[in-house]
C-alpha cells in the first residue's frame, strides 16, 4: 500500500510519496477556485513499476471529486 501525502498552498500544491528515501511527486497549479492543472509528475527509477504514479493520479482524482475541482 502506497502512502500518498498532499502539500497545498494558495496557488499550487503537490501529491508525493516517499519510499526508502526516494520521493515521487505530482505537482499542480490552481488556475481558479475550481480548476487545477497538473503540471508535472516524476517517479524515480527505484519506484517505477510499483503503481506509484497511478496512486498519485488517483489521489488527485479523488480530491477533485470531493472538492469539485476540474
Rosetta blueprint (number, residue, H / E / L):
1 X L
2 X L
3 X L
4 X L
5 X E
6 X E
7 X E
8 X E
9 X L
10 X L
11 X L
12 X E
13 X E
14 X E
15 X E
16 X E
17 X E
18 X E
19 X E
20 X L
21 X L
22 X E
23 X E
24 X E
25 X E
26 X E
27 X E
28 X E
29 X E
30 X E
31 X E
32 X E
33 X L
34 X L
35 X E
36 X E
37 X E
38 X E
39 X E
40 X E
41 X E
42 X E
43 X L
44 X L
45 X H
46 X H
47 X H
48 X L
49 X L
50 X L
51 X L
52 X H
53 X H
54 X H
55 X H
56 X H
57 X H
58 X H
59 X H
60 X H
61 X H
62 X H
63 X H
64 X H
65 X H
66 X H
67 X H
68 X L
69 X L
70 X L
